[in-house]
Amino acid sequence: MSKAIDIVKRGRRKHEQFDRQKLHRGVYAACLSVRSHDGEADQAANRVCDAVLIWLDDKPKVTSQDIRRVAGRQLRRYNPEAAYMYEQHQNII
């Protein structure tokens, strides 16, 4: 991705640039938390990241909640249990 996407964080935290690796780590961890195999988790995370990047293409600014919603919806296609964990992460902790 060549252009920077500004991510608006919850609360009073500063904005940050979109980081594909950060999204990948979160999706990957959600997959592993429901006992997906390493390769399956990595493949699902890559597919979700690719879909989110396409979604972000025409957006200069989005919220972190927008990204979580879109990523969760995409992950649900590959691993519904992991999608639930990913979407509910902040409510569980």
Backbone as CSV, one residue per row, in Angstrom:
resi,resn,N_x,N_y,N_z,CA_x,CA_y,CA_z,C_x,C_y,C_z
1,MET,0.857,-1.169,0.000,0.000,0.000,0.000,0.899,1.227,0.000
2,SER,0.666,2.140,-0.929,1.551,3.280,-1.060,1.104,4.494,-0.259
3,LYS,-0.179,4.643,-0.017,-0.615,5.812,0.734,-0.829,5.463,2.201
4,ALA,-0.672,6.461,3.048,-0.837,6.253,4.489,-2.313,6.395,4.852
5,ILE,-2.777,5.519,5.711,-4.150,5.563,6.208,-4.073,5.927,7.680
6,ASP,-4.792,6.955,8.076,-4.801,7.402,9.461,-5.859,6.617,10.227
7,ILE,-5.444,5.986,11.325,-6.350,5.202,12.155,-6.692,6.007,13.403
8,VAL,-7.973,6.254,13.616,-8.443,6.985,14.786,-8.680,5.964,15.892
9,LYS,-7.955,6.118,16.999,-8.033,5.169,18.110,-9.172,5.542,19.050
10,ARG,-9.577,4.577,19.878,-10.616,4.834,20.879,-10.089,5.761,21.959
11,GLY,-10.993,6.452,22.593,-10.627,7.289,23.729,-9.753,8.462,23.332
12,ARG,-8.785,8.767,24.165,-7.934,9.934,23.951,-6.575,9.586,23.350
13,ARG,-6.405,8.361,22.929,-5.121,7.980,22.354,-4.915,8.641,20.999
14,LYS,-3.660,8.804,20.645,-3.308,9.446,19.385,-3.696,8.580,18.197
15,HIS,-3.752,9.231,17.052,-3.960,8.512,15.797,-2.672,7.772,15.460
16,GLU,-2.784,6.758,14.637,-1.594,6.052,14.178,-1.808,5.621,12.740
17,GLN,-0.736,5.290,12.064,-0.813,4.812,10.688,-1.231,3.344,10.681
18,PHE,-1.952,2.951,9.647,-2.348,1.555,9.512,-1.103,0.685,9.406
19,ASP,-1.114,-0.424,10.121,0.021,-1.348,10.151,-0.491,-2.754,9.837
20,ARG,-0.207,-3.224,8.638,-0.669,-4.549,8.217,-0.173,-5.629,9.175
21,GLN,1.064,-5.517,9.617,1.632,-6.535,10.505,0.873,-6.601,11.830
22,LYS,0.455,-5.456,12.326,-0.305,-5.425,13.580,-1.648,-6.142,13.403
23,LEU,-2.314,-5.880,12.287,-3.575,-6.565,11.998,-3.329,-8.062,11.845
24,HIS,-2.284,-8.422,11.127,-1.957,-9.838,10.910,-1.733,-10.537,12.251
25,ARG,-0.977,-9.900,13.143,-0.712,-10.510,14.458,-2.004,-10.754,15.228
26,GLY,-2.923,-9.793,15.191,-4.181,-9.939,15.918,-5.055,-11.049,15.368
27,VAL,-5.176,-11.109,14.054,-5.992,-12.151,13.425,-5.339,-13.514,13.630
28,TYR,-4.034,-13.569,13.457,-3.278,-14.812,13.642,-3.457,-15.333,15.072
29,ALA,-3.347,-14.439,16.051,-3.505,-14.828,17.457,-4.916,-15.342,17.729
30,ALA,-5.918,-14.706,17.134,-7.297,-15.174,17.316,-7.458,-16.584,16.760
31,CYS,-6.846,-16.844,15.621,-6.917,-18.191,15.030,-6.229,-19.216,15.926
32,LEU,-5.063,-18.872,16.421,-4.351,-19.805,17.295,-5.114,-20.042,18.594
33,SER,-5.840,-19.027,19.062,-6.571,-19.164,20.327,-7.700,-20.186,20.235
34,VAL,-8.143,-20.473,19.020,-9.171,-21.506,18.842,-8.556,-22.772,18.245
35,ARG,-7.257,-22.914,18.456,-6.496,-24.122,18.103,-6.397,-24.405,16.606
36,SER,-6.353,-23.342,15.801,-6.065,-23.528,14.376,-4.599,-23.885,14.234
37,HIS,-4.276,-24.639,13.213,-2.878,-24.951,12.934,-2.169,-23.688,12.464
38,ASP,-0.869,-23.639,12.677,-0.063,-22.469,12.343,-0.270,-22.021,10.893
39,GLY,-0.197,-22.945,9.967,-0.355,-22.610,8.551,-1.736,-22.075,8.227
40,GLU,-2.754,-22.673,8.821,-4.127,-22.210,8.609,-4.306,-20.804,9.170
41,ALA,-3.739,-20.567,10.340,-3.846,-19.253,10.976,-3.156,-18.190,10.128
42,ASP,-1.975,-18.508,9.623,-1.228,-17.557,8.801,-1.971,-17.273,7.497
43,GLN,-2.503,-18.306,6.879,-3.232,-18.135,5.624,-4.490,-17.285,5.834
44,ALA,-5.234,-17.558,6.882,-6.436,-16.770,7.171,-6.066,-15.318,7.450
45,ALA,-5.006,-15.101,8.229,-4.580,-13.737,8.549,-4.167,-12.989,7.287
46,ASN,-3.453,-13.642,6.394,-3.059,-12.991,5.141,-4.268,-12.641,4.289
47,ARG,-5.230,-13.533,4.206,-6.438,-13.263,3.420,-7.238,-12.103,4.011
48,VAL,-7.350,-12.087,5.324,-8.070,-10.998,5.987,-7.350,-9.673,5.752
49,CYS,-6.042,-9.657,5.914,-5.270,-8.426,5.693,-5.428,-7.929,4.261
50,ASP,-5.377,-8.835,3.298,-5.560,-8.448,1.894,-6.926,-7.813,1.678
51,ALA,-7.965,-8.406,2.252,-9.322,-7.874,2.101,-9.458,-6.508,2.768
52,VAL,-8.857,-6.344,3.934,-8.921,-5.051,4.627,-8.187,-3.984,3.816
53,LEU,-7.045,-4.326,3.242,-6.309,-3.363,2.417,-7.133,-2.918,1.216
54,ILE,-7.842,-3.827,0.591,-8.714,-3.457,-0.528,-9.811,-2.522,-0.035
55,TRP,-10.406,-2.838,1.109,-11.459,-2.003,1.685,-10.933,-0.602,2.019
56,LEU,-9.691,-0.527,2.490,-9.098,0.752,2.881,-8.707,1.632,1.697
57,ASP,-8.651,1.070,0.517,-8.073,1.740,-0.644,-8.557,3.167,-0.866
58,ASP,-9.832,3.440,-0.692,-10.357,4.780,-0.976,-10.671,5.583,0.291
59,LYS,-10.115,5.164,1.415,-10.423,5.817,2.686,-9.167,6.464,3.276
60,PRO,-9.169,7.775,3.456,-7.998,8.429,4.049,-7.928,8.272,5.567
61,LYS,-9.095,8.047,6.194,-9.139,7.931,7.653,-10.260,6.979,8.043
62,VAL,-9.968,6.084,8.988,-10.969,5.154,9.513,-10.726,4.992,11.006
63,THR,-11.684,4.408,11.691,-11.484,4.142,13.116,-10.943,2.725,13.293
64,SER,-10.329,2.494,14.429,-9.845,1.146,14.723,-11.027,0.182,14.810
65,GLN,-12.178,0.675,15.240,-13.383,-0.161,15.300,-13.850,-0.554,13.898
66,ASP,-13.718,0.364,12.926,-14.052,0.028,11.536,-13.195,-1.135,11.049
67,ILE,-11.906,-1.066,11.327,-10.992,-2.123,10.896,-11.344,-3.437,11.581
68,ARG,-11.629,-3.386,12.862,-11.988,-4.602,13.605,-13.270,-5.222,13.027
69,ARG,-14.232,-4.392,12.686,-15.495,-4.882,12.130,-15.276,-5.547,10.766
70,VAL,-14.539,-4.889,9.890,-14.291,-5.433,8.552,-13.431,-6.690,8.637
71,ALA,-12.394,-6.658,9.457,-11.524,-7.831,9.607,-12.307,-9.006,10.190
72,GLY,-13.152,-8.746,11.164,-13.959,-9.810,11.756,-14.913,-10.431,10.756
73,ARG,-15.525,-9.584,9.943,-16.443,-10.086,8.915,-15.694,-10.961,7.904
74,GLN,-14.491,-10.546,7.522,-13.695,-11.344,6.586,-13.233,-12.650,7.232
75,LEU,-12.786,-12.577,8.475,-12.301,-13.770,9.162,-13.416,-14.800,9.332
76,ARG,-14.642,-14.331,9.499,-15.779,-15.230,9.664,-15.923,-16.175,8.466
77,ARG,-15.475,-15.738,7.299,-15.533,-16.584,6.097,-14.598,-17.786,6.211
78,TYR,-13.494,-17.628,6.921,-12.465,-18.667,7.002,-12.491,-19.442,8.318
79,ASN,-12.857,-18.747,9.402,-12.827,-19.393,10.708,-13.801,-18.666,11.645
80,PRO,-15.063,-19.078,11.681,-16.065,-18.384,12.494,-15.718,-18.297,13.980
81,GLU,-15.120,-19.353,14.535,-14.758,-19.315,15.960,-13.683,-18.260,16.220
82,ALA,-12.690,-18.202,15.354,-11.630,-17.204,15.501,-12.192,-15.799,15.307
83,ALA,-13.145,-15.657,14.392,-13.766,-14.350,14.170,-14.460,-13.872,15.437
84,TYR,-15.152,-14.773,16.107,-15.812,-14.408,17.358,-14.780,-13.937,18.383
85,MET,-13.699,-14.676,18.526,-12.647,-14.291,19.475,-12.047,-12.939,19.100
86,TYR,-11.803,-12.729,17.829,-11.218,-11.471,17.357,-12.157,-10.301,17.642
87,GLU,-13.429,-10.474,17.317,-14.398,-9.392,17.505,-14.653,-9.087,18.979
88,GLN,-14.580,-10.100,19.834,-14.895,-9.922,21.247,-13.669,-9.699,22.123
89,HIS,-12.501,-9.621,21.543,-11.251,-9.524,22.299,-11.304,-8.463,23.398
90,GLN,-11.745,-7.266,23.069,-11.755,-6.187,24.062,-12.789,-6.426,25.154
91,ASN,-13.839,-7.158,24.851,-14.858,-7.460,25.854,-14.435,-8.592,26.778
92,ILE,-13.564,-9.472,26.283,-13.132,-10.633,27.058,-12.058,-10.258,28.065
93,ILE,-11.154,-9.396,27.663,-10.017,-9.047,28.535,-10.437,-8.115,29.638
